[in-house]
Amino acid sequence: MLNASVIDAIRRDIVSGALQPGTRVTEAFLAERHGVSRVPVREALRGLEGEGFVVSRPNAGSRIADIPFDEADDLFAVREALEIATARRAATRARTLFAADAPPEDWWRLRRELGEVLDAGDAAVERDELDLLVELNERFHLCIAELSGSATLATLLRQLSRKIEWLYALDTFSRGKRLWPDHRRILAAIDAGDVEAAAERMGWHVRESRIGYAARSSSEQAAALREVGPSA
């Protein structure tokens, strides 16, 4: 259990942006940060390397991995298709349930959780605590997947969620505040059982994140080239 909690804690550091891509990390630093010995940290780094979050080299130690732009773009493309499907299924299910007697308790439980997530996100934006949006964004999208009633879609999104939220975290401070209100519009379409509006709004939301990430990556690459300067 200790190893699992340590890998979760370090993964959260990475996904939240506390440990940025390219940052060199040592067992001693991480052990002190999380109040554990080096043994579980060593195991955690191996696990995170297998997940693609950490890169380790002999005699060079470990560093937080970079996400190649083409891989990130592929993730966004997969996410867009998956999230549109979950929004469409969730709206269809809501329309069907409300046409019957009443939605079941599990639907209402998820709907209440979504309301709490949106309220917490609004408060975080108001206080300018944008780092909190990373976890809240993940909870929102996973709840929509569960609201869809499709175990397959929910499982697929959960498998991708860690890498997706990592990408989201890298762009939170430039676009997170502007894009957060999209969530209420998406949920409103789902509540109304408006399948096409739910799919359209979800697709637009993910594409805006994709465009923002691409723009950010391009500017960083240009800045890096300017720092290096012209070749001799």
C-alpha positions as CSV (number, residue, x, y, z in Angstrom):
1,M,0.0,0.0,0.0
2,L,2.9,2.4,0.7
3,N,4.3,1.9,-2.7
4,A,0.9,2.6,-4.3
5,S,0.5,5.8,-2.3
6,V,3.9,7.1,-3.1
7,I,3.5,6.5,-6.9
8,D,0.1,8.3,-6.7
9,A,1.7,11.2,-4.8
10,I,4.5,11.7,-7.2
11,R,2.2,11.3,-10.2
12,R,0.0,14.0,-8.7
13,D,3.1,16.2,-8.4
14,I,3.7,15.7,-12.2
15,V,0.1,16.1,-13.4
16,S,-0.5,19.2,-11.3
17,G,2.6,20.8,-12.6
18,A,4.5,20.9,-9.3
19,L,7.2,18.9,-11.1
20,Q,7.6,20.3,-14.6
21,P,8.7,18.4,-17.7
22,G,12.5,18.2,-17.9
23,T,13.0,18.6,-14.1
24,R,15.7,16.4,-12.7
25,V,14.5,14.4,-9.7
26,T,16.4,12.3,-7.2
27,E,15.3,9.6,-4.8
28,A,16.5,11.7,-1.9
29,F,14.5,14.8,-2.9
30,L,11.3,12.8,-3.5
31,A,11.8,10.8,-0.3
32,E,12.1,14.0,1.8
33,R,9.2,15.6,-0.1
34,H,6.8,12.8,0.7
35,G,8.2,11.7,4.1
36,V,9.2,8.2,3.1
37,S,12.3,6.2,2.6
38,R,14.1,5.8,-0.8
39,V,12.9,2.3,-1.4
40,P,9.3,3.1,-2.2
41,V,10.4,6.1,-4.2
42,R,12.7,3.9,-6.3
43,E,9.8,1.6,-7.0
44,A,7.6,4.5,-7.8
45,L,10.0,5.9,-10.3
46,R,10.2,2.6,-12.1
47,G,6.4,2.5,-12.3
48,L,6.2,6.1,-13.5
49,E,8.8,5.3,-16.1
50,G,6.6,2.5,-17.4
51,E,3.7,4.9,-17.6
52,G,5.7,7.5,-19.5
53,F,5.9,10.1,-16.8
54,V,9.6,9.7,-16.0
55,V,12.7,9.1,-18.0
56,S,15.7,7.4,-16.4
57,R,19.2,7.0,-17.8
58,P,22.2,5.1,-16.4
59,N,24.5,7.5,-14.6
60,A,22.2,10.4,-15.4
61,G,19.4,9.9,-12.9
62,S,15.7,10.5,-13.6
63,R,13.9,13.5,-15.0
64,I,10.2,14.3,-15.6
65,A,9.4,13.3,-19.2
66,D,8.4,15.7,-22.0
67,I,5.4,14.8,-24.1
68,P,6.3,14.9,-27.8
69,F,4.0,17.2,-29.7
70,D,2.8,14.5,-32.1
71,E,2.0,12.2,-29.1
72,A,0.1,15.0,-27.4
73,D,-1.9,15.7,-30.5
74,D,-2.8,12.1,-30.8
75,L,-4.0,12.1,-27.2
76,F,-6.2,15.1,-27.9
77,A,-7.6,13.5,-31.0
78,V,-8.5,10.3,-29.1
79,R,-9.9,12.4,-26.2
80,E,-12.1,14.4,-28.6
81,A,-13.8,11.4,-30.1
82,L,-14.2,9.7,-26.7
83,E,-15.5,12.8,-24.9
84,I,-18.0,13.5,-27.7
85,A,-19.3,10.0,-27.4
86,T,-19.7,10.2,-23.6
87,A,-21.5,13.6,-23.8
88,R,-23.8,12.2,-26.5
89,R,-24.6,9.0,-24.5
90,A,-25.1,11.0,-21.3
91,A,-27.6,13.4,-23.0
92,T,-29.4,10.4,-24.6
93,R,-29.6,8.7,-21.2
94,A,-30.9,11.8,-19.5
95,R,-33.6,12.3,-22.1
96,T,-34.7,8.6,-21.7
97,L,-34.7,8.7,-17.9
98,F,-36.7,11.8,-17.7
99,A,-39.2,10.5,-20.2
100,A,-39.8,7.6,-17.8
101,D,-40.8,8.0,-14.2
102,A,-37.6,9.4,-12.8
103,P,-33.8,8.8,-13.0
104,P,-32.4,6.3,-10.5
105,E,-30.5,7.2,-7.4
106,D,-27.1,6.5,-9.0
107,W,-27.8,9.1,-11.7
108,W,-28.8,11.7,-9.1
109,R,-25.7,10.9,-7.0
110,L,-23.4,11.6,-10.0
111,R,-25.5,14.7,-10.9
112,R,-25.0,16.1,-7.4
113,E,-21.3,15.4,-7.6
114,L,-21.1,17.3,-10.9
115,G,-22.8,20.2,-9.3
116,E,-20.3,20.2,-6.4
117,V,-17.4,20.0,-8.9
118,L,-18.7,23.0,-10.9
119,D,-19.3,25.1,-7.7
120,A,-15.7,24.2,-6.5
121,G,-14.3,25.2,-9.9
122,D,-16.2,28.5,-10.0
123,A,-14.8,29.3,-6.5
124,A,-11.3,28.4,-7.6
125,V,-11.5,30.7,-10.6
126,E,-12.9,33.5,-8.4
127,R,-9.9,33.1,-6.0
128,D,-7.5,32.7,-8.9
129,E,-6.4,29.3,-7.5
130,L,-6.2,27.8,-11.0
131,D,-4.0,24.8,-9.9
132,L,-7.2,23.4,-8.3
133,L,-8.9,23.2,-11.7
134,V,-6.7,20.2,-12.8
135,E,-8.2,17.7,-10.4
136,L,-11.7,19.3,-10.7
137,N,-11.5,19.1,-14.5
138,E,-10.6,15.4,-14.3
139,R,-13.5,14.7,-11.9
140,F,-16.0,16.5,-14.2
141,H,-15.1,14.5,-17.3
142,L,-15.0,11.2,-15.5
143,C,-18.4,11.9,-13.9
144,I,-19.9,12.7,-17.4
145,A,-18.5,9.3,-18.6
146,E,-20.2,7.6,-15.7
147,L,-23.4,9.5,-16.2
148,S,-23.4,8.1,-19.8
149,G,-24.1,4.7,-18.3
150,S,-21.4,3.2,-20.6
151,A,-18.8,1.2,-18.6
152,T,-16.7,0.9,-21.7
153,L,-16.5,4.6,-22.3
154,A,-15.8,5.3,-18.6
155,T,-13.0,2.7,-18.5
156,L,-11.4,4.1,-21.6
157,L,-11.5,7.7,-20.4
158,R,-10.1,6.6,-17.0
159,Q,-7.2,4.9,-18.7
160,L,-6.4,8.1,-20.6
161,S,-7.2,10.5,-17.8
162,R,-3.8,10.8,-16.2
163,K,-2.0,11.8,-19.5
164,I,-4.9,14.0,-20.5
165,E,-4.9,15.9,-17.2
166,W,-1.1,16.3,-17.5
167,L,-1.7,18.1,-20.8
168,Y,-4.5,20.1,-19.3
169,A,-2.3,21.1,-16.4
170,L,0.4,22.4,-18.7
171,D,-2.1,24.9,-20.2
172,T,-4.3,25.6,-17.1
173,F,-2.8,29.0,-16.3
174,S,-3.2,30.3,-19.8
175,R,-6.6,28.9,-20.7
176,G,-8.1,27.2,-17.7
177,K,-10.0,30.3,-16.5
178,R,-11.5,31.0,-19.9
179,L,-12.5,27.4,-20.6
180,W,-13.9,26.4,-17.2
181,P,-17.4,27.9,-17.9
182,D,-17.7,25.5,-20.8
183,H,-18.5,22.8,-18.3
184,R,-21.8,24.3,-17.2
185,R,-22.9,24.7,-20.8
186,I,-22.0,21.1,-21.5
187,L,-23.9,19.9,-18.4
188,A,-26.9,22.1,-19.3
189,A,-27.2,20.4,-22.7
190,I,-26.9,17.0,-21.1
191,D,-29.6,17.8,-18.5
192,A,-31.9,19.0,-21.3
193,G,-31.4,15.7,-23.2
194,D,-30.1,17.8,-26.1
195,V,-27.8,15.2,-27.7
196,E,-26.5,17.3,-30.6
197,A,-25.8,20.4,-28.4
198,A,-24.0,18.2,-25.8
199,A,-21.8,16.6,-28.4
200,E,-21.1,20.0,-30.1
201,R,-20.2,21.8,-26.9
202,M,-18.0,19.0,-25.7
203,G,-16.2,18.8,-29.0
204,W,-15.6,22.5,-29.1
205,H,-14.3,22.4,-25.5
206,V,-11.7,19.7,-26.2
207,R,-10.7,21.3,-29.5
208,E,-10.0,24.6,-27.8
209,S,-7.8,22.8,-25.3
210,R,-6.0,21.1,-28.3
211,I,-5.5,24.4,-30.1
212,G,-4.3,26.1,-26.9
213,Y,-1.7,23.3,-26.3
214,A,-0.5,23.5,-29.9
215,A,-0.1,27.3,-29.6
216,R,1.7,27.0,-26.3
217,S,4.1,24.3,-27.7
218,S,4.8,26.3,-30.8
219,S,5.7,29.4,-28.8
220,E,8.0,27.4,-26.4
221,Q,9.7,25.8,-29.4
222,A,10.2,29.2,-30.9
223,A,11.6,30.6,-27.6
224,A,14.0,27.7,-27.3
225,L,15.3,28.4,-30.8
226,R,15.8,32.1,-30.0
227,E,17.7,31.1,-26.8
228,V,20.0,28.9,-28.8
229,G,20.5,31.5,-31.5
230,P,21.6,31.1,-35.1
231,S,24.0,28.3,-35.9
232,A,27.5,29.2,-36.7
